[in-house]
Amino acid sequence: NWLHAAIRGHGERQVAEPFLSAHGGLHAADRAASRAKLQELRDECRAAESAVRQNLLHLYRSTGADVDELNAVYSEVEEVQTATERWRLLEKETKRMERYAESVKVILGQREELKALVVAGECFERAAQAGEGRWVGNSRHFLEEERFRKRFVKQYPELRSKLIESITAWESAEGRPFTHGGERLGDRLKEMDSGVSLASAQGDLSVVGVLLQLLGVRTKEIPASPAVPRIRQQCI
């Protein structure tokens, strides 16, 4: 039956055959023992698959893919009858995700550039809200802040436009929407007017809050003090 075949498929012959000789009957006790043995063998397989599973999780997280899809793959793996089939499914998914990661490499790089600019913007904005005494007697910090605000006004629309262009090109080639962290990033960026709150000479950074949420920036990723990111563009 299926249960016995699965035990043979997951375990070595010298392990499976003696067990089935002892518990291969149709009695309830034998079936319970067989189910427990299969679970034990599956646990051993999962332990052996640990490195592959960690790599898959890294691929999903680094590309912003939906981890629920990975869990669905794992559920499928648990339904197969042999250890060989398990490895085949995991290797197939690994190759698929490696191809996907390569295809979105440019998009992810541009997203990181935008994220670095936004994080720096949040640092300066927090410092600006700290009060007049935050940098008393140190005019260099005020000059640095003003320069960054002007830089943000110039670079944010440029980075945003390039990222939208890359996502649009990818979606056209792949015939499906690009998502990151469950968000259709291109659509969300298109919804945001690049000139909103940024046209003033003061370089208002109010758009930063929305971008922090869209880009999934966690509080611990924001430094305590402002630091201007190195963007691959000419600085003001």
N, C-alpha and C positions, 0 to 999 in steps of 0.2 A: 504494500500500500504506500501512499504518499509519505507518510511519516517515516516508514522504514527506509524508503528511497532517499529521503532528506538526510537521515542519519548517515547513510552510506556516502552521500554526496558531500557532507560536511566533515566527516571524520576519516582518519586513515583506516585501511582495511583491517589492520591488526587491532584496532580499537572497536570499530563498528561491528564486525562479525561476531566476536565473543559476546558483546553486549546483546545483539539481536538473538543469538542462540539462547541466551538466558531470559530475555524479556520480549521475545518476538511474538508472543501469543496475543489473543484478542481479549483477554480479561482486562477489566478496568485497571487493575494494578499494573499490568504490563504496559498498557497504553499511557498511564500516568508516568511510569518510569521512562518510557520512550520520549514523551514530551519534555520531561526534565532533562534527559540526555541531549536532545536536540537543542534545547536552550543553552545548555553548557557548551556545546560545540559552536553555536552561534556566538556566544560570548568570547570564545577563544578566537574566532574569526575576526570579530570586531577589534580585539586587542592587536591582532596581527595587521589590521588595516589602519591602525592609528595614524601612521605618518601620512598615508594617502588622504585620510579624512581631514587631518589638520591642514594639509595643503589645499584641499578643496574649500575649507572654511576660509582660509586666507584669500583665495581667489575670489570667493563671493564677497567678502567684506571689503577687499581692496578695490573692487570694481563697483561697489554699491549695489550688487545684485540682491534679489529677494531671497533671503535665507530659507523662507518657506519652501521654495523650489528645491533647495538642497535637501530639506527634510523629506520631501516627497520622493526624491531619489533614494534616500536611505530606507524609506518604507518599502520601496520596490525591491531593494537589495534583500531585505528581510523575508521577502516572499518567495525567492528563488530556491531551487532544490539543491544546488551544489555550491561549494566554495569557489569553483572555477567561474560559475556564472556571476557570483558576487564580484569577483575581481574584474570580470569583463565589464560589468555595469559601471563600476567605480572608475576604471580606466577610460571608458567612453565619456563619462561626465568630466573627467579631468582634462581630456583633450578638447572637449567642447568649450570648457571654461578658459583654457589657455588660448584658444583661437579667439574667443570673445575678448579676453583681456588685451590681446594684441590689437584687435580691431578698434578698441576704444582708448588706446594709449594716448593719442593726441588729445582727446576730449578730457581725459582724466588729468593730464598735465596742465591744460588750460584752466581746468576747474581749480587745481591747486594754486595756480597763480592768482586767480581771483580770490580764493579763500585767504591767501596770505595778505593780500591788500585789504580785505575786509577785516581780518583779525587786527591788523595794525590800525585800521580806522577805528575799531572799537576801543583799542587801548588809548588812542588820543582823545576820543570822545569821553571816556571815563575820566581821564585826567582833567579834561575841560570842566567836567561836572564836580570836580573835587573842591573847587573854591579858589578864590583869588590867591590864597597863600600857598598853593601847592608847590610853586617853584620860585619863591621869593628870592630876589637877588641873583637869579640865574637867567639872563635874557636869552641864552643859547637855546634853552628848551622851548621858549616861546617862538623863536625863529624857526626851530625844527618843526614845531606844530603847524605853523603857518605854511611852511614849505610843503609839508605832507598834505595839508588840505588842498592846496593848489594841484599837487600831484594826483590826488585822489580824483578831483574833478576831471582831470584829463584822462587818467588811465582807466577808471572804472568803465566808462562807456566803450572804450576800445577793447578791453578784455571781455566785456559782456558780449559785444558784437562778434568777436572772433569765436567765442565759445558757441554762440548760437549758430554761426555759420558751420562750424565743425559738426555740431549735433544734427543740423539739417541735412548735411551731406551724408552723414552716417545713416540716418533714418531713410534717406532716399535709396541708398545702396542696399540696405538690409531689409527694407520693406516693413519695418516695425518701429515703434517708438523707443527712444532711449530713456531709460529710467535709472535713477540713482537714489537709493534710500527710499524707494517707493514713490518718488516724485518724478514727473515728466519734466526734467530740468529745462529743456528747451522752451517748452510752453510757458513755464513759470517765469523764465527770464524775459520772454517776449511780452508777458503781461506787465512787466515793470518798465515804465518809461525811463529811459536812461537819463533824462534831464530832470526828473523829479527831485526836488530839494537840493539840486547840485548846480543850478545855474547862477546862484548868487555869488558875489565876489568873496564872501566869507567862507565858501566851501562847506556848506551845511552837510554833515555826515548822517542825517537822520535815516537815510536809506540802509545804513549798516545793519540796523536791528533786523530788518526783514531778510537781508542776505545771510545773516548769521543762522537764522532758522532754516532757510532754504538749503544752505550748504552743510547743515548738520554740525555746526561748530559747538563743541561742548565747552563749558565754563573753564575746565582745567586746561584747555588748549589756548586760552587767552593769557598772555604774559602779564605780570603785575605792572610792568613799565613799558611804555611805547618803544617799539623798535621798527624802523622802516624796512620793509621787505625788499629783497633784491628781485625786482621784476625785470624780465628780459626786454626792457624798453628804455629809451633814453629818458633820464631823469630831468626834471625841471630844475 
